[in-house]
Amino acid sequence: MRRQARNFLRSYARYRPPEIDRRLGALAAVIGRADPSLFAVSDLTRYEQKVFSQNGEDGVLVEIFNRIGTGNRFFVEFGIQNGTEGNAVLLADVFGWAGLFIEADPDDFAQVEEKYAGSQVRVVRDLVTAASIGGIFAAADVPEEFDLLSIDIDGNDVYVWDALGGYRPRVVVIEYNAGIVADRPLAQPHDPERAWDGSGAFGSNLSGLEVVASRKGYRLAHSDLTGTNAFFVRDDLWGALGIDRAPRRTQNFGLTGIRQEPKEPPGGWVPVDQPSPE
């Protein structure tokens, strides 16, 4: 099942509707012509641009770091697959940042390891869980404070972030499930063995991520146009961000072309209000 889900993601990356790239490609041109008075609010939507990210994450991250600054120019990203697409690929390949990519699939790991051999980027093969994340970071000498943490494991994301103690990245990008229709923080039951089955029964909603973010000292800075990724900035850096609000987006079927029918995970959705799993 895990391999089927990965194959689906690879297929989507190659054959996804060109409308996404066309619209993101036109965004910069439109913004360049727009008078500042046209913008009713100040948020980060206008900066969405895709280089190596799935959607407009590259542009948003560059703008966030333009505003809040960087520390050691170090990133950690897991769920990187074969390294051709990711939230930290631009930082590694173009800006020369050091960092850590973590990938469990042996074939994908081999490709990423080969790509970054001899560079400042370390690649580790491991399965990230709430129980293992601290040990993986310690073994890889991840600094306690670094610039970017990107989490995309299609399921237990919120539990892994919640369990990560002792590390304070400046920015966290994490995937959420915009298809969960609820007005309270919900997530799939914590299950390290459960892999994404390709349906809408995965992850947590945006409210669930915000519960953990608040507990860890972060605030929501942005959610992207497709309703896929949420960006969180550490509380002590919030003043430099200079936005009026962070958009809270649901699934954008018209932009992505993907419609995931509502489906509950085994055991149903559970509230995100419990301590981190041991």
Phi and psi restraints in degrees (value plus and minus 20) as a CYANA .aco file:
   2 ARG   PHI     -80.9   -40.9
   2 ARG   PSI     -63.2   -23.2
   3 ARG   PHI     -86.4   -46.4
   3 ARG   PSI     -56.8   -16.8
   4 GLN   PHI     -81.1   -41.1
   4 GLN   PSI     -62.0   -22.0
   5 ALA   PHI     -84.5   -44.5
   5 ALA   PSI     -61.8   -21.8
   6 ARG   PHI     -83.7   -43.7
   6 ARG   PSI     -61.7   -21.7
   7 ASN   PHI     -82.8   -42.8
   7 ASN   PSI     -56.9   -16.9
   8 PHE   PHI     -82.5   -42.5
   8 PHE   PSI     -63.8   -23.8
   9 LEU   PHI     -83.8   -43.8
   9 LEU   PSI     -61.8   -21.8
  10 ARG   PHI     -82.7   -42.7
  10 ARG   PSI     -62.3   -22.3
  11 SER   PHI     -83.3   -43.3
  11 SER   PSI     -61.8   -21.8
  12 TYR   PHI     -84.4   -44.4
  12 TYR   PSI     -60.8   -20.8
  13 ALA   PHI     -81.2   -41.2
  13 ALA   PSI     -53.7   -13.7
  14 ARG   PHI    -105.8   -65.8
  14 ARG   PSI     -58.2   -18.2
  15 TYR   PHI    -135.0   -95.0
  15 TYR   PSI      -7.6    32.4
  16 ARG   PHI     -80.7   -40.7
  16 ARG   PSI     138.0   178.0
  17 PRO   PHI     -75.0   -35.0
  17 PRO   PSI     108.4   148.4
  18 PRO   PHI     -83.4   -43.4
  18 PRO   PSI     -31.8     8.2
  19 GLU   PHI     -79.8   -39.8
  19 GLU   PSI     -54.6   -14.6
  20 ILE   PHI     -81.2   -41.2
  20 ILE   PSI     -73.3   -33.3
  21 ASP   PHI     -86.6   -46.6
  21 ASP   PSI     -56.7   -16.7
  22 ARG   PHI     -82.1   -42.1
  22 ARG   PSI     -65.0   -25.0
  23 ARG   PHI     -90.0   -50.0
  23 ARG   PSI     -61.4   -21.4
  24 LEU   PHI     -86.3   -46.3
  24 LEU   PSI     -55.9   -15.9
  25 GLY   PHI     -85.8   -45.8
  25 GLY   PSI     -53.1   -13.1
  26 ALA   PHI    -101.3   -61.3
  26 ALA   PSI     -36.5     3.5
  27 LEU   PHI     -79.5   -39.5
  27 LEU   PSI     -66.7   -26.7
  28 ALA   PHI     -81.4   -41.4
  28 ALA   PSI     -60.8   -20.8
  29 ALA   PHI     -84.6   -44.6
  29 ALA   PSI     -61.7   -21.7
  30 VAL   PHI     -86.6   -46.6
  30 VAL   PSI     -64.6   -24.6
  31 ILE   PHI     -81.5   -41.5
  31 ILE   PSI     -57.3   -17.3
  32 GLY   PHI     -83.9   -43.9
  32 GLY   PSI     -46.8    -6.8
  33 ARG   PHI    -112.7   -72.7
  33 ARG   PSI     -32.6     7.4
  34 ALA   PHI    -101.3   -61.3
  34 ALA   PSI     112.1   152.1
  35 ASP   PHI     -91.1   -51.1
  35 ASP   PSI     121.9   161.9
  36 PRO   PHI     -74.7   -34.7
  36 PRO   PSI     -47.0    -7.0
  37 SER   PHI     -88.5   -48.5
  37 SER   PSI     -35.2     4.8
  38 LEU   PHI     -92.1   -52.1
  38 LEU   PSI     -43.8    -3.8
  39 PHE   PHI    -103.4   -63.4
  39 PHE   PSI      99.4   139.4
  40 ALA   PHI     -96.7   -56.7
  40 ALA   PSI     -50.4   -10.4
  41 VAL   PHI    -156.6  -116.6
  41 VAL   PSI     141.5   181.5
  42 SER   PHI    -122.6   -82.6
  42 SER   PSI      85.8   125.8
  43 ASP   PHI    -156.9  -116.9
  43 ASP   PSI    -190.9  -150.9
  44 LEU   PHI    -120.1   -80.1
  44 LEU   PSI     -13.4    26.6
  45 THR   PHI     -79.7   -39.7
  45 THR   PSI     -60.1   -20.1
  46 ARG   PHI     -84.1   -44.1
  46 ARG   PSI     -35.3     4.7
  47 TYR   PHI    -115.8   -75.8
  47 TYR   PSI     -18.1    21.9
  48 GLU   PHI     -86.1   -46.1
  48 GLU   PSI     101.4   141.4
  49 GLN   PHI    -169.2  -129.2
  49 GLN   PSI     122.8   162.8
  50 LYS   PHI    -124.7   -84.7
  50 LYS   PSI     108.3   148.3
  51 VAL   PHI    -138.0   -98.0
  51 VAL   PSI     -89.1   -49.1
  52 PHE   PHI    -135.5   -95.5
  52 PHE   PSI     -26.3    13.7
  53 SER   PHI     -98.5   -58.5
  53 SER   PSI     146.8   186.8
  54 GLN   PHI     -86.5   -46.5
  54 GLN   PSI     -62.9   -22.9
  55 ASN   PHI    -147.3  -107.3
  55 ASN   PSI    -142.6  -102.6
  56 GLY   PHI    -119.0   -79.0
  56 GLY   PSI       0.4    40.4
  57 GLU   PHI     -84.0   -44.0
  57 GLU   PSI     -55.1   -15.1
  58 ASP   PHI     -76.7   -36.7
  58 ASP   PSI     -69.4   -29.4
  59 GLY   PHI     -84.8   -44.8
  59 GLY   PSI     -58.6   -18.6
  60 VAL   PHI     -85.9   -45.9
  60 VAL   PSI     -63.8   -23.8
  61 LEU   PHI     -84.2   -44.2
  61 LEU   PSI     -61.8   -21.8
  62 VAL   PHI     -79.8   -39.8
  62 VAL   PSI     -63.1   -23.1
  63 GLU   PHI     -87.2   -47.2
  63 GLU   PSI     -60.4   -20.4
  64 ILE   PHI     -80.0   -40.0
  64 ILE   PSI     -67.4   -27.4
  65 PHE   PHI     -91.2   -51.2
  65 PHE   PSI     -49.0    -9.0
  66 ASN   PHI     -77.1   -37.1
  66 ASN   PSI     -56.7   -16.7
  67 ARG   PHI    -107.7   -67.7
  67 ARG   PSI     -64.4   -24.4
  68 ILE   PHI    -114.7   -74.7
  68 ILE   PSI     -29.8    10.2
  69 GLY   PHI      60.9   100.9
  69 GLY   PSI     154.9   194.9
  70 THR   PHI    -139.1   -99.1
  70 THR   PSI     143.9   183.9
  71 GLY   PHI    -126.4   -86.4
  71 GLY   PSI    -106.4   -66.4
  72 ASN   PHI    -126.5   -86.5
  72 ASN   PSI     -13.1    26.9
  73 ARG   PHI      30.8    70.8
  73 ARG   PSI      36.1    76.1
  74 PHE   PHI    -149.3  -109.3
  74 PHE   PSI     118.1   158.1
  75 PHE   PHI    -147.6  -107.6
  75 PHE   PSI     141.3   181.3
  76 VAL   PHI    -154.7  -114.7
  76 VAL   PSI     109.9   149.9
  77 GLU   PHI    -157.7  -117.7
  77 GLU   PSI     111.5   151.5
  78 PHE   PHI    -148.7  -108.7
  78 PHE   PSI     129.6   169.6
  79 GLY   PHI      71.8   111.8
  79 GLY   PSI      13.6    53.6
  80 ILE   PHI    -104.8   -64.8
  80 ILE   PSI     -33.3     6.7
  81 GLN   PHI      34.7    74.7
  81 GLN   PSI    -144.6  -104.6
  82 ASN   PHI    -113.7   -73.7
  82 ASN   PSI     -13.0    27.0
  83 GLY   PHI      65.8   105.8
  83 GLY   PSI     -16.7    23.3
  84 THR   PHI    -104.9   -64.9
  84 THR   PSI     -40.0     0.0
  85 GLU   PHI    -160.2  -120.2
  85 GLU   PSI     112.5   152.5
  86 GLY   PHI     158.0   198.0
  86 GLY   PSI     149.3   189.3
  87 ASN   PHI    -100.1   -60.1
  87 ASN   PSI     -39.6     0.4
  88 ALA   PHI    -129.1   -89.1
  88 ALA   PSI     -18.5    21.5
  89 VAL   PHI     -84.5   -44.5
  89 VAL   PSI     -61.4   -21.4
  90 LEU   PHI     -80.8   -40.8
  90 LEU   PSI     -62.7   -22.7
  91 LEU   PHI     -83.7   -43.7
  91 LEU   PSI     -60.1   -20.1
  92 ALA   PHI     -94.9   -54.9
  92 ALA   PSI     -67.4   -27.4
  93 ASP   PHI    -103.5   -63.5
  93 ASP   PSI     -51.4   -11.4
  94 VAL   PHI    -127.0   -87.0
  94 VAL   PSI     -63.5   -23.5
  95 PHE   PHI    -112.4   -72.4
  95 PHE   PSI     -27.3    12.7
  96 GLY   PHI      54.3    94.3
  96 GLY   PSI       4.7    44.7
  97 TRP   PHI     -89.4   -49.4
  97 TRP   PSI     133.6   173.6
  98 ALA   PHI    -107.7   -67.7
  98 ALA   PSI     140.3   180.3
  99 GLY   PHI     153.9   193.9
  99 GLY   PSI    -189.6  -149.6
 100 LEU   PHI    -155.6  -115.6
 100 LEU   PSI     104.5   144.5
 101 PHE   PHI    -125.7   -85.7
 101 PHE   PSI     116.1   156.1
 102 ILE   PHI    -141.7  -101.7
 102 ILE   PSI     108.1   148.1
 103 GLU   PHI    -164.0  -124.0
 103 GLU   PSI     113.2   153.2
 104 ALA   PHI    -109.2   -69.2
 104 ALA   PSI     -53.2   -13.2
 105 ASP   PHI     -88.0   -48.0
 105 ASP   PSI     107.6   147.6
 106 PRO   PHI     -83.3   -43.3
 106 PRO   PSI     -59.0   -19.0
 107 ASP   PHI     -89.0   -49.0
 107 ASP   PSI     -65.3   -25.3
 108 ASP   PHI     -83.5   -43.5
 108 ASP   PSI     -63.3   -23.3
 109 PHE   PHI     -77.2   -37.2
 109 PHE   PSI     -63.7   -23.7
 110 ALA   PHI     -80.9   -40.9
 110 ALA   PSI     -59.1   -19.1
 111 GLN   PHI     -88.0   -48.0
 111 GLN   PSI     -63.6   -23.6
 112 VAL   PHI     -87.6   -47.6
 112 VAL   PSI     -61.0   -21.0
 113 GLU   PHI     -81.4   -41.4
 113 GLU   PSI     -62.1   -22.1
 114 GLU   PHI     -85.1   -45.1
 114 GLU   PSI     -60.5   -20.5
 115 LYS   PHI     -80.8   -40.8
 115 LYS   PSI     -60.5   -20.5
 116 TYR   PHI    -124.1   -84.1
 116 TYR   PSI      -5.5    34.5
 117 ALA   PHI     -80.0   -40.0
 117 ALA   PSI     111.7   151.7
 118 GLY   PHI      61.0   101.0
 118 GLY   PSI     -16.2    23.8
 119 SER   PHI    -122.8   -82.8
 119 SER   PSI    -195.4  -155.4
 120 GLN   PHI    -101.9   -61.9
 120 GLN   PSI     -20.1    19.9
 121 VAL   PHI    -117.1   -77.1
 121 VAL   PSI     107.3   147.3
 122 ARG   PHI    -118.6   -78.6
 122 ARG   PSI     123.1   163.1
 123 VAL   PHI    -143.5  -103.5
 123 VAL   PSI     107.5   147.5
 124 VAL   PHI    -142.7  -102.7
 124 VAL   PSI     115.6   155.6
 125 ARG   PHI    -115.6   -75.6
 125 ARG   PSI      94.9   134.9
 126 ASP   PHI    -186.2  -146.2
 126 ASP   PSI     136.8   176.8
 127 LEU   PHI    -115.8   -75.8
 127 LEU   PSI      97.0   137.0
 128 VAL   PHI    -102.0   -62.0
 128 VAL   PSI     103.4   143.4
 129 THR   PHI    -153.3  -113.3
 129 THR   PSI     150.8   190.8
 130 ALA   PHI     -81.1   -41.1
 130 ALA   PSI     -53.6   -13.6
 131 ALA   PHI     -97.7   -57.7
 131 ALA   PSI     -48.8    -8.8
 132 SER   PHI    -117.6   -77.6
 132 SER   PSI     -37.7     2.3
 133 ILE   PHI     -80.1   -40.1
 133 ILE   PSI     -61.9   -21.9
 134 GLY   PHI     -83.1   -43.1
 134 GLY   PSI     -62.1   -22.1
 135 GLY   PHI     -86.6   -46.6
 135 GLY   PSI     -58.6   -18.6
 136 ILE   PHI     -82.5   -42.5
 136 ILE   PSI     -65.2   -25.2
 137 PHE   PHI     -82.8   -42.8
 137 PHE   PSI     -64.4   -24.4
 138 ALA   PHI     -83.8   -43.8
 138 ALA   PSI     -63.4   -23.4
 139 ALA   PHI     -86.1   -46.1
 139 ALA   PSI     -48.0    -8.0
 140 ALA   PHI    -113.3   -73.3
 140 ALA   PSI     -14.3    25.7
 141 ASP   PHI      37.2    77.2
 141 ASP   PSI      21.0    61.0
 142 VAL   PHI     -89.0   -49.0
 142 VAL   PSI     109.4   149.4
 143 PRO   PHI     -85.8   -45.8
 143 PRO   PSI     131.2   171.2
 144 GLU   PHI     -82.0   -42.0
 144 GLU   PSI     -57.2   -17.2
 145 GLU   PHI    -135.2   -95.2
 145 GLU   PSI     104.2   144.2
 146 PHE   PHI    -163.2  -123.2
 146 PHE   PSI     158.6   198.6
 147 ASP   PHI    -106.7   -66.7
 147 ASP   PSI     -66.4   -26.4
 148 LEU   PHI    -155.2  -115.2
 148 LEU   PSI     112.5   152.5
 149 LEU   PHI    -139.1   -99.1
 149 LEU   PSI     104.6   144.6
 150 SER   PHI    -140.2  -100.2
 150 SER   PSI     102.6   142.6
 151 ILE   PHI    -139.9   -99.9
 151 ILE   PSI     101.7   141.7
 152 ASP   PHI    -171.1  -131.1
 152 ASP   PSI      66.6   106.6
 153 ILE   PHI    -141.2  -101.2
 153 ILE   PSI      -8.3    31.7
 154 ASP   PHI      39.5    79.5
 154 ASP   PSI      23.5    63.5
 155 GLY   PHI     150.7   190.7
 155 GLY   PSI    -100.3   -60.3
 156 ASN   PHI    -108.7   -68.7
 156 ASN   PSI       1.9    41.9
 157 ASP   PHI     -71.2   -31.2
 157 ASP   PSI     -69.6   -29.6
 158 VAL   PHI     -84.9   -44.9
 158 VAL   PSI     -54.7   -14.7
 159 TYR   PHI     -91.9   -51.9
 159 TYR   PSI     -56.9   -16.9
 160 VAL   PHI     -85.4   -45.4
 160 VAL   PSI     -65.6   -25.6
 161 TRP   PHI     -82.2   -42.2
 161 TRP   PSI     -63.3   -23.3
 162 ASP   PHI     -81.9   -41.9
 162 ASP   PSI     -54.0   -14.0
 163 ALA   PHI    -101.3   -61.3
 163 ALA   PSI     -31.8     8.2
 164 LEU   PHI    -100.8   -60.8
 164 LEU   PSI      74.4   114.4
 165 GLY   PHI    -119.4   -79.4
 165 GLY   PSI     132.1   172.1
 166 GLY   PHI      64.8   104.8
 166 GLY   PSI     -22.1    17.9
 167 TYR   PHI    -141.1  -101.1
 167 TYR   PSI     116.9   156.9
 168 ARG   PHI    -150.1  -110.1
 168 ARG   PSI      53.0    93.0
 169 PRO   PHI     -83.3   -43.3
 169 PRO   PSI     130.7   170.7
 170 ARG   PHI     -89.7   -49.7
 170 ARG   PSI     -58.4   -18.4
 171 VAL   PHI    -152.3  -112.3
 171 VAL   PSI     119.5   159.5
 172 VAL   PHI    -143.6  -103.6
 172 VAL   PSI     106.7   146.7
 173 VAL   PHI    -132.1   -92.1
 173 VAL   PSI     107.3   147.3
 174 ILE   PHI    -164.1  -124.1
 174 ILE   PSI     118.5   158.5
 175 GLU   PHI     -95.0   -55.0
 175 GLU   PSI     122.6   162.6
 176 TYR   PHI    -149.3  -109.3
 176 TYR   PSI     147.0   187.0
 177 ASN   PHI    -122.9   -82.9
 177 ASN   PSI      78.8   118.8
 178 ALA   PHI     -95.2   -55.2
 178 ALA   PSI     -24.0    16.0
 179 GLY   PHI    -111.5   -71.5
 179 GLY   PSI     -22.8    17.2
 180 ILE   PHI     -96.8   -56.8
 180 ILE   PSI      93.8   133.8
 181 VAL   PHI    -112.2   -72.2
 181 VAL   PSI      79.8   119.8
 182 ALA   PHI    -184.8  -144.8
 182 ALA   PSI     133.4   173.4
 183 ASP   PHI    -123.9   -83.9
 183 ASP   PSI       1.6    41.6
 184 ARG   PHI    -159.5  -119.5
 184 ARG   PSI     139.3   179.3
 185 PRO   PHI     -90.5   -50.5
 185 PRO   PSI     100.0   140.0
 186 LEU   PHI    -153.7  -113.7
 186 LEU   PSI     135.8   175.8
 187 ALA   PHI    -172.6  -132.6
 187 ALA   PSI     145.2   185.2
 188 GLN   PHI     -85.9   -45.9
 188 GLN   PSI     132.3   172.3
 189 PRO   PHI     -78.9   -38.9
 189 PRO   PSI     123.7   163.7
 190 HIS   PHI     -86.6   -46.6
 190 HIS   PSI     102.5   142.5
 191 ASP   PHI    -172.2  -132.2
 191 ASP   PSI      79.8   119.8
 192 PRO   PHI     -80.3   -40.3
 192 PRO   PSI     -42.3    -2.3
 193 GLU   PHI    -109.0   -69.0
 193 GLU   PSI     -32.6     7.4
 194 ARG   PHI    -104.8   -64.8
 194 ARG   PSI     106.4   146.4
 195 ALA   PHI    -123.8   -83.8
 195 ALA   PSI     136.7   176.7
 196 TRP   PHI     -81.9   -41.9
 196 TRP   PSI     112.8   152.8
 197 ASP   PHI    -120.3   -80.3
 197 ASP   PSI     -10.1    29.9
 198 GLY   PHI      68.5   108.5
 198 GLY   PSI     -23.2    16.8
 199 SER   PHI    -118.0   -78.0
 199 SER   PSI    -194.7  -154.7
 200 GLY   PHI    -105.3   -65.3
 200 GLY   PSI     -10.3    29.7
 201 ALA   PHI    -115.0   -75.0
 201 ALA   PSI      48.3    88.3
 202 PHE   PHI    -169.5  -129.5
 202 PHE   PSI     139.5   179.5
 203 GLY   PHI      46.5    86.5
 203 GLY   PSI    -172.1  -132.1
 204 SER   PHI    -156.7  -116.7
 204 SER   PSI     143.0   183.0
 205 ASN   PHI    -104.4   -64.4
 205 ASN   PSI     155.1   195.1
 206 LEU   PHI     -82.9   -42.9
 206 LEU   PSI     -57.3   -17.3
 207 SER   PHI     -83.7   -43.7
 207 SER   PSI     -56.0   -16.0
 208 GLY   PHI     -84.0   -44.0
 208 GLY   PSI     -61.8   -21.8
 209 LEU   PHI     -84.0   -44.0
 209 LEU   PSI     -56.7   -16.7
 210 GLU   PHI     -87.2   -47.2
 210 GLU   PSI     -50.6   -10.6
 211 VAL   PHI     -81.2   -41.2
 211 VAL   PSI     -68.5   -28.5
 212 VAL   PHI     -87.4   -47.4
 212 VAL   PSI     -61.7   -21.7
 213 ALA   PHI     -78.0   -38.0
 213 ALA   PSI     -66.4   -26.4
 214 SER   PHI     -82.1   -42.1
 214 SER   PSI     -60.2   -20.2
 215 ARG   PHI     -84.6   -44.6
 215 ARG   PSI     -50.6   -10.6
 216 LYS   PHI    -118.2   -78.2
 216 LYS   PSI     -23.6    16.4
 217 GLY   PHI      70.8   110.8
 217 GLY   PSI      22.5    62.5
 218 TYR   PHI    -151.9  -111.9
 218 TYR   PSI     138.1   178.1
 219 ARG   PHI    -148.5  -108.5
 219 ARG   PSI     127.4   167.4
 220 LEU   PHI     -87.3   -47.3
 220 LEU   PSI     104.3   144.3
 221 ALA   PHI    -124.1   -84.1
 221 ALA   PSI     -48.3    -8.3
 222 HIS   PHI    -190.4  -150.4
 222 HIS   PSI     131.8   171.8
 223 SER   PHI    -149.6  -109.6
 223 SER   PSI     119.2   159.2
 224 ASP   PHI     -97.8   -57.8
 224 ASP   PSI     149.3   189.3
 225 LEU   PHI     -80.4   -40.4
 225 LEU   PSI     -48.7    -8.7
 226 THR   PHI    -104.5   -64.5
 226 THR   PSI     -28.7    11.3
 227 GLY   PHI      51.5    91.5
 227 GLY   PSI      22.9    62.9
 228 THR   PHI    -135.6   -95.6
 228 THR   PSI     -67.8   -27.8
 229 ASN   PHI    -138.8   -98.8
 229 ASN   PSI     123.4   163.4
 230 ALA   PHI    -132.4   -92.4
 230 ALA   PSI     120.5   160.5
 231 PHE   PHI    -133.7   -93.7
 231 PHE   PSI     107.3   147.3
 232 PHE   PHI    -140.8  -100.8
 232 PHE   PSI     119.4   159.4
 233 VAL   PHI    -138.9   -98.9
 233 VAL   PSI     120.8   160.8
 234 ARG   PHI     -82.4   -42.4
 234 ARG   PSI     122.1   162.1
 235 ASP   PHI     -72.9   -32.9
 235 ASP   PSI     -61.8   -21.8
 236 ASP   PHI     -91.0   -51.0
 236 ASP   PSI     -30.8     9.2
 237 LEU   PHI    -126.2   -86.2
 237 LEU   PSI     -22.3    17.7
 238 TRP   PHI     -81.1   -41.1
 238 TRP   PSI     -58.2   -18.2
 239 GLY   PHI     -79.8   -39.8
 239 GLY   PSI     -48.4    -8.4
 240 ALA   PHI     -99.4   -59.4
 240 ALA   PSI     -32.7     7.3
 241 LEU   PHI     -92.5   -52.5
 241 LEU   PSI     -58.6   -18.6
 242 GLY   PHI      46.0    86.0
 242 GLY   PSI      23.9    63.9
 243 ILE   PHI    -135.8   -95.8
 243 ILE   PSI     134.3   174.3
 244 ASP   PHI    -101.0   -61.0
 244 ASP   PSI     -55.8   -15.8
 245 ARG   PHI    -180.9  -140.9
 245 ARG   PSI     144.6   184.6
 246 ALA   PHI    -131.0   -91.0
 246 ALA   PSI     103.4   143.4
 247 PRO   PHI     -85.2   -45.2
 247 PRO   PSI     123.0   163.0
 248 ARG   PHI    -135.0   -95.0
 248 ARG   PSI      76.2   116.2
 249 ARG   PHI    -119.0   -79.0
 249 ARG   PSI     123.9   163.9
 250 THR   PHI    -115.4   -75.4
 250 THR   PSI    -196.8  -156.8
 251 GLN   PHI     -81.1   -41.1
 251 GLN   PSI     114.0   154.0
 252 ASN   PHI    -126.8   -86.8
 252 ASN   PSI      63.5   103.5
 253 PHE   PHI     -82.1   -42.1
 253 PHE   PSI     -57.6   -17.6
 254 GLY   PHI     -84.1   -44.1
 254 GLY   PSI     -49.9    -9.9
 255 LEU   PHI    -108.1   -68.1
 255 LEU   PSI     -62.0   -22.0
 256 THR   PHI    -109.4   -69.4
 256 THR   PSI     -46.8    -6.8
 257 GLY   PHI      57.9    97.9
 257 GLY   PSI     -18.0    22.0
 258 ILE   PHI    -125.3   -85.3
 258 ILE   PSI     108.0   148.0
 259 ARG   PHI    -142.4  -102.4
 259 ARG   PSI      90.8   130.8
 260 GLN   PHI    -119.6   -79.6
 260 GLN   PSI      95.1   135.1
 261 GLU   PHI     -83.7   -43.7
 261 GLU   PSI     122.1   162.1
 262 PRO   PHI     -76.6   -36.6
 262 PRO   PSI     112.2   152.2
 263 LYS   PHI    -173.1  -133.1
 263 LYS   PSI     119.3   159.3
 264 GLU   PHI    -113.9   -73.9
 264 GLU   PSI     124.7   164.7
 265 PRO   PHI     -92.6   -52.6
 265 PRO   PSI     146.1   186.1
 266 PRO   PHI     -75.8   -35.8
 266 PRO   PSI     106.8   146.8
 267 GLY   PHI      72.0   112.0
 267 GLY   PSI     -26.8    13.2
 268 GLY   PHI      57.0    97.0
 268 GLY   PSI     154.3   194.3
 269 TRP   PHI     -93.9   -53.9
 269 TRP   PSI     126.1   166.1
 270 VAL   PHI    -142.6  -102.6
 270 VAL   PSI     130.0   170.0
 271 PRO   PHI     -89.7   -49.7
 271 PRO   PSI     123.0   163.0
 272 VAL   PHI    -114.7   -74.7
 272 VAL   PSI      62.8   102.8
 273 ASP   PHI    -168.1  -128.1
 273 ASP   PSI      -2.5    37.5
 274 GLN   PHI    -125.4   -85.4
 274 GLN   PSI     139.9   179.9
 275 PRO   PHI     -81.6   -41.6
 275 PRO   PSI     143.5   183.5
 276 SER   PHI     -78.3   -38.3
 276 SER   PSI     122.8   162.8
 277 PRO   PHI     -86.6   -46.6
 277 PRO   PSI     127.5   167.5
